[in-house]
Structure formats: C-alpha cells, structure tokens
Amino acid sequence: SYLDYVRWQHQWRGEQLYQQRLAWWKEHLAGLAPLELPRDRRIVPGVPDYSGAAAEFSVPAALAARLKDLAGQEQCTLYTVLLTAWAILLHRYASQCDFAVGTVTSGRDRRELQKLIGFFVNTLVVRCELSGDPSVAQAITRVRVETESVFEREVPFADVVLAAGVARDVGLTPLIPAAFIF
C-alpha cells in the first residue's frame, strides 16, 4: 500500500546508502549559481518578479524523426537530446555556463510500486555545465552523463534542497528556476 511505501521511505532515510546519496548531492551542487534569466523590461528594476510561464508545443513528425536519429547516433534517448536543446537555449539567454534545470520522474522505479495507487512523482536537479563552447554532440554527452548520475542517486527533492543548503525564497522553487518536462 501507499502507507507501506511511506514507511519504507522513512526507514530508508536512516540507511547508509541514503546518506551517501545526500552527501553526493551536497558535493555535486556545491558552488552552483542560480540561473539568472533576463527579465521583462516592463517589470520595475530592483523589484522581485516571480511570475513564470509554461510553453507547451508539439514537434512536427519529420523533425521528431531527425531528432530520434540524432539520439541514436549519440547513444542516448530523445529525452536527452531535447533536454540538451533546452539547456543550450537557457545558456544562450542567461549567458551562464553552469546552472540547474529541474525535471521530474514518475517515482516508480521499483517493480513493486508500478501498480500501486499514489503520488510518487519526484523533482530532480540536473546540473547543466556547458563551459568551453561544446559542440552539440559534446553537450549531449555531458547532459547524458549528468542525467544518468542524477537518476541513479534519486532522493526526494526536499532532501536535496536541504543537503545543498540553499536558502528558501517564498517566490522561487529552490535550485531550479527553469524546468523541462517531457
């Protein structure tokens, strides 16, 4: 049951593997500067604005096929290719080479959870490091390696925030001012 899952997760937090994962997150996110996206010129300078937006779109079939081919060439998934494209776009808008993007998982990586009713979604922090003007292939490789590391060390987002020691701000999601949902 979902209650069993909650009990298991509470118990897991006391285990050594969990503590090792938290230590990894603390080290991995050390020195990460927040992503500073350009502000709308109509907003008053110096006044915080936490408004956000979502952009939902479809990719034409021909382009999707080409992107899937690229993913095959780079030995990764379409998700990784699109996440890399999003990271490159954010890099260009913000002029930052090292920043984080949020993404979500279904939280159902264990076989016994797949048929269970309940909310298991978790937010993950993907650190995008694009210094040195990497080629698209190099950027894809960096993002692939990062996402593999992040998914292997998944812990609840709230615990990642605590481990990273990030100050909370009422108007912003800690660590991830931008997200990628696929």
C-alpha positions in Angstrom: 0.0 0.0 0.0 1.0 3.6 -0.2 1.3 3.7 3.5 3.9 0.9 3.3 5.8 2.9 0.8 5.8 6.0 3.1 7.1 3.8 6.0 9.8 2.2 3.7 10.9 5.7 2.6 11.1 6.9 6.2 13.2 3.9 7.2 15.4 4.3 4.1 16.3 7.8 5.1 18.2 6.3 8.0 20.3 3.9 5.9 23.9 4.4 4.8 23.1 4.4 1.1 20.6 7.2 1.5 23.2 9.2 3.5 25.8 8.6 0.7 23.4 9.9 -1.9 22.7 13.0 0.2 26.5 13.6 0.5 26.8 13.2 -3.3 24.1 15.8 -3.8 25.7 18.2 -1.4 29.1 17.9 -3.2 27.6 17.9 -6.7 25.6 21.1 -6.2 28.3 23.0 -4.3 29.1 26.3 -5.9 26.1 26.2 -8.2 25.0 29.7 -9.0 21.2 30.3 -9.6 20.1 30.6 -13.2 19.5 34.3 -13.9 17.2 34.6 -16.8 16.6 38.0 -18.4 13.7 40.0 -17.0 10.8 41.5 -18.9 11.6 45.2 -19.5 8.2 46.2 -18.3 9.0 45.0 -14.8 10.3 47.6 -12.3 14.1 47.2 -11.9 15.0 46.0 -8.4 11.6 44.7 -7.6 11.5 40.9 -7.5 9.1 39.3 -10.0 8.4 35.6 -9.6 5.9 35.2 -12.5 6.6 32.2 -14.6 5.3 30.7 -17.8 4.9 27.4 -19.5 5.4 26.7 -23.1 3.7 23.6 -24.5 4.4 22.6 -28.1 4.4 19.8 -30.5 7.3 18.8 -32.7 6.4 18.0 -36.3 6.8 14.3 -37.3 9.7 14.9 -39.7 11.7 16.9 -37.1 10.9 14.3 -34.4 12.3 11.6 -36.7 15.5 13.5 -37.2 15.9 14.1 -33.5 15.4 10.4 -32.8 18.1 9.7 -35.4 20.4 12.1 -33.6 19.6 10.4 -30.3 20.6 7.1 -31.9 23.8 8.5 -33.2 24.7 9.9 -29.8 23.6 6.7 -28.0 21.0 8.4 -25.8 17.3 9.0 -25.7 15.1 11.6 -27.3 14.6 13.0 -23.8 18.3 13.7 -23.5 18.5 15.4 -26.9 15.6 17.7 -26.1 16.8 18.4 -22.6 20.2 19.3 -24.1 18.5 21.7 -26.5 16.6 23.3 -23.6 19.9 23.7 -21.7 21.6 25.3 -24.7 18.7 27.7 -25.1 18.9 28.7 -21.4 22.6 29.0 -21.7 22.3 31.5 -24.5 19.5 33.5 -22.8 21.2 33.7 -19.4 24.9 33.7 -20.6 25.7 31.2 -17.9 27.7 28.1 -18.5 26.8 26.2 -15.3 23.2 26.1 -14.0 20.5 23.7 -13.0 17.3 22.6 -14.7 14.5 20.7 -13.0 12.9 17.6 -14.3 10.5 15.0 -12.9 10.4 11.3 -12.5 7.5 9.0 -12.1 9.0 7.8 -8.9 8.0 4.3 -9.9 11.5 2.8 -10.5 10.8 -0.1 -8.2 8.8 -3.0 -9.6 6.5 -3.2 -6.5 5.4 0.4 -7.0 4.3 0.1 -10.6 0.7 -1.0 -9.8 0.3 0.9 -6.6 -2.1 3.9 -6.4 -0.5 7.1 -5.1 1.6 10.1 -6.0 5.2 9.2 -6.4 6.5 12.0 -8.7 9.8 13.5 -7.7 11.7 16.5 -8.9 15.3 16.1 -9.9 18.0 18.7 -10.3 20.0 18.4 -13.5 23.2 20.4 -13.4 24.0 21.7 -16.9 27.7 22.5 -17.5 28.3 24.0 -20.9 31.6 25.8 -20.5 34.2 25.7 -23.3 31.7 26.2 -26.1 30.9 22.5 -26.6 29.6 21.1 -29.8 26.1 19.8 -29.8 27.4 16.2 -29.6 29.6 17.2 -26.6 26.7 18.9 -24.9 24.5 15.9 -25.4 27.2 13.7 -23.8 27.5 16.0 -20.8 23.8 16.0 -20.3 23.5 12.3 -20.8 26.2 11.6 -18.2 24.6 14.1 -15.8 21.1 12.7 -16.1 22.4 9.1 -15.6 24.1 10.2 -12.4 21.1 12.2 -11.1 18.6 9.4 -11.8 21.0 6.8 -10.1 21.1 8.9 -6.9 17.5 10.0 -6.7 16.2 11.1 -3.3 13.2 13.3 -2.5 13.7 16.9 -3.8 13.1 18.4 -0.4 16.1 16.4 0.9 18.3 17.6 -2.0 17.4 21.2 -1.2 18.4 20.6 2.5 21.6 18.8 1.5 22.5 21.7 -0.8 22.0 24.2 1.9 20.0 26.5 -0.3 18.2 29.4 1.2 14.5 29.2 0.5 12.7 32.1 -1.1 8.9 32.2 -0.9 8.6 33.1 -4.6 11.0 30.7 -6.2 11.5 26.9 -6.4 14.9 26.3 -4.8 17.7 25.3 -7.1 15.6 25.2 -10.3 14.1 28.4 -11.8 13.6 26.5 -15.1 12.3 23.0 -15.7 12.0 20.5 -18.5 9.0 18.2 -18.6 8.8 15.6 -21.4 
